Amino acid sequence: MKSIYIYGASGHGLVIADIAQSCGYEEIVYIDDGANPYPSFEEIKNNTEIPIALGVGSNGARKKLFEKIEEAGFAIATLIHPSAVISDNVTIGKGSVVMPGVVINTHSTVGKGAIINTASVIEHENTIGDFAHISPGVALAGNVTIGKLTHIGIGSSIIQGVTIGSGCMIGAGSVVIRSIESNRLCYGNPCKVIKELH
């Protein structure tokens, strides 16, 4: 039986479990360190033969879990829903998840621990950094760069050639037509910098 742990039992973890099932995992066990009925990481840390998928939506928390899991010697699962359309020339990093209906076109790169959420379109020659989150319905034109730990809000559009730095938060429905420095909160049409994040 093909088994997997899902680290995180919230709503995002439930979605990850569905994708894991569609990828052929038959036994799915949630682990969580909160006050709930699921086993904690400490309770399963000797079962390193079973891979772990990241079931946490927060970019920063996902990065910490990734490092903790890797240090403990577990394999970190990369999950790609069968309905995703991905070019043969795409690279997807360890621990990332690609959700239903996603399109990733040629010569794009997705870093480790990233989320490419439902029905997003990642056009040609894009670079998406480690632990970034591309929300549902986002459209990235060609040659876009998204920095590590950046969150692109639901339904946003980013024109070709734009670079968005690390640690940014782009609000829902934004239309990004200019590059954005790291650690900025931005939103709107056209997207504007609201404040610097620390």
C-alpha positions as CSV (number, residue, x, y, z in Angstrom):
1,M,0.0,0.0,0.0
2,K,1.3,3.4,-1.0
3,S,1.3,5.7,2.1
4,I,1.9,9.4,2.8
5,Y,1.7,11.7,5.7
6,I,0.1,15.1,5.3
7,Y,1.7,17.6,7.7
8,G,-1.2,19.9,8.6
9,A,-4.9,19.0,9.0
10,S,-6.5,22.3,8.1
11,G,-8.4,23.2,4.9
12,H,-5.2,23.3,2.9
13,G,-4.2,19.9,4.2
14,L,-7.5,18.5,3.1
15,V,-6.9,19.7,-0.5
16,I,-3.4,18.3,-0.4
17,A,-4.8,14.9,0.7
18,D,-7.2,14.9,-2.3
19,I,-4.3,15.5,-4.7
20,A,-2.2,12.8,-3.0
21,Q,-5.1,10.4,-3.5
22,S,-5.3,11.4,-7.2
23,C,-1.6,10.6,-7.4
24,G,-2.1,7.1,-6.2
25,Y,-1.5,7.3,-2.5
26,E,-3.9,4.8,-0.8
27,E,-3.2,5.4,2.9
28,I,-3.2,9.1,3.9
29,V,-2.4,10.0,7.5
30,Y,-2.6,13.5,8.8
31,I,0.0,14.7,11.3
32,D,-0.4,17.9,13.3
33,D,1.2,19.4,16.3
34,G,-1.9,21.1,17.6
35,A,-4.5,20.0,20.1
36,N,-6.4,17.5,17.9
37,P,-6.8,13.8,17.4
38,Y,-4.0,13.5,14.8
39,P,-0.5,12.1,15.7
40,S,2.2,14.7,16.2
41,F,5.5,14.8,14.2
42,E,7.3,13.5,17.3
43,E,5.0,10.4,17.3
44,I,5.9,9.5,13.7
45,K,9.5,10.8,13.4
46,N,10.9,7.3,13.3
47,N,8.8,6.3,10.2
48,T,11.1,7.9,7.7
49,E,10.2,5.4,5.0
50,I,6.8,7.2,4.5
51,P,7.1,10.5,2.6
52,I,5.5,13.7,4.0
53,A,3.5,16.3,2.0
54,L,3.3,19.9,3.2
55,G,-0.3,20.7,4.2
56,V,0.2,24.2,5.4
57,G,-0.8,27.3,3.3
58,S,1.3,29.9,5.1
59,N,4.6,30.4,3.2
60,G,6.7,31.1,6.3
61,A,5.3,28.1,8.2
62,R,5.7,25.9,5.2
63,K,9.3,26.8,4.9
64,K,9.9,25.9,8.6
65,L,8.1,22.6,8.3
66,F,10.1,21.8,5.2
67,E,13.4,22.3,7.0
68,K,12.3,20.4,10.0
69,I,11.1,17.4,7.9
70,E,14.2,17.4,5.8
71,E,16.5,17.5,8.8
72,A,14.7,14.5,10.3
73,G,15.5,12.5,7.2
74,F,12.0,12.2,5.6
75,A,11.4,12.4,1.8
76,I,9.2,15.5,1.1
77,A,6.6,14.7,-1.5
78,T,6.0,16.7,-4.7
79,L,2.4,16.4,-5.7
80,I,1.1,17.2,-9.2
81,H,-2.6,16.8,-9.9
82,P,-3.2,14.6,-13.0
83,S,-5.3,17.4,-14.6
84,A,-2.4,19.8,-14.6
85,V,-0.9,20.5,-18.1
86,I,2.9,20.9,-17.7
87,S,5.5,21.3,-20.4
88,D,8.3,18.7,-20.6
89,N,10.7,21.6,-20.1
90,V,9.4,22.6,-16.7
91,T,11.3,22.1,-13.5
92,I,9.3,21.7,-10.2
93,G,11.2,21.7,-6.9
94,K,10.8,19.2,-4.1
95,G,7.8,19.6,-1.8
96,S,5.8,21.8,-4.2
97,V,2.2,21.1,-5.1
98,V,0.5,21.8,-8.4
99,M,-3.3,21.8,-8.1
100,P,-6.1,20.9,-10.5
101,G,-6.4,22.7,-13.8
102,V,-3.0,24.4,-13.7
103,V,-1.1,25.1,-16.9
104,I,2.7,25.6,-16.7
105,N,4.3,26.4,-20.0
106,T,7.8,25.7,-21.4
107,H,11.0,26.6,-19.7
108,S,9.4,27.7,-16.4
109,T,10.9,26.8,-13.0
110,V,9.0,26.4,-9.8
111,G,11.2,26.3,-6.6
112,K,10.9,24.0,-3.6
113,G,7.9,24.1,-1.3
114,A,5.8,26.3,-3.6
115,I,2.0,26.2,-4.1
116,I,0.6,26.6,-7.7
117,N,-3.1,26.8,-6.9
118,T,-6.2,25.7,-8.8
119,A,-6.5,26.9,-12.4
120,S,-3.5,29.2,-12.4
121,V,-1.7,29.8,-15.7
122,I,2.1,30.1,-15.6
123,E,3.3,31.1,-19.1
124,H,6.7,30.5,-20.7
125,E,10.0,31.1,-19.0
126,N,8.6,32.1,-15.6
127,T,10.6,31.6,-12.4
128,I,8.7,31.0,-9.2
129,G,10.8,31.1,-6.0
130,D,11.0,28.7,-3.1
131,F,7.9,28.7,-0.8
132,A,5.9,31.1,-3.0
133,H,2.1,30.7,-3.3
134,I,0.4,31.4,-6.6
135,S,-3.3,31.6,-5.6
136,P,-6.3,30.2,-7.6
137,G,-7.0,31.8,-11.0
138,V,-3.7,33.7,-11.2
139,A,-2.3,34.5,-14.7
140,L,1.4,35.1,-15.1
141,A,2.5,36.2,-18.6
142,G,5.9,35.2,-20.1
143,N,9.3,35.9,-18.4
144,V,7.8,36.7,-15.0
145,T,9.9,36.2,-11.9
146,I,8.2,35.7,-8.5
147,G,10.5,35.9,-5.4
148,K,10.7,33.3,-2.6
149,L,8.0,33.5,0.1
150,T,5.8,35.8,-2.0
151,H,2.0,35.4,-2.1
152,I,0.1,36.3,-5.3
153,G,-3.6,36.8,-4.4
154,I,-6.5,35.1,-6.1
155,G,-7.3,36.2,-9.6
156,S,-4.3,38.5,-10.1
157,S,-2.7,39.1,-13.4
158,I,0.9,39.9,-14.0
159,I,2.2,41.2,-17.4
160,Q,5.2,39.9,-19.2
161,G,8.7,40.7,-18.0
162,V,7.7,41.8,-14.5
163,T,9.8,40.8,-11.4
164,I,8.2,40.7,-8.0
165,G,10.7,40.4,-5.2
166,S,10.8,38.1,-2.2
167,G,8.4,38.3,0.7
168,C,5.8,40.3,-1.1
169,M,2.0,40.1,-0.7
170,I,0.0,40.9,-3.8
171,G,-3.7,41.5,-3.1
172,A,-6.6,39.6,-4.7
173,G,-7.5,40.7,-8.3
174,S,-4.4,42.9,-8.7
175,V,-3.1,43.8,-12.2
176,V,0.7,44.1,-11.9
177,I,2.2,46.1,-14.8
178,R,5.5,47.1,-13.1
179,S,8.2,45.3,-11.2
180,I,8.0,45.4,-7.4
181,E,10.8,45.4,-4.8
182,S,11.0,42.8,-2.1
183,N,8.9,42.9,1.1
184,R,6.0,45.0,-0.2
185,L,2.3,44.9,0.3
186,C,0.6,45.8,-3.0
187,Y,-2.8,45.7,-4.6
188,G,-5.1,47.3,-7.1
189,N,-5.6,47.8,-10.8
190,P,-3.0,48.9,-11.6
191,C,-1.2,47.4,-8.7
192,K,0.4,49.9,-6.3
193,V,2.7,49.6,-3.3
194,I,0.8,50.2,-0.1
195,K,3.5,49.7,2.4
196,E,6.8,48.0,3.2
197,L,6.7,44.7,5.0
198,H,9.2,43.8,7.8
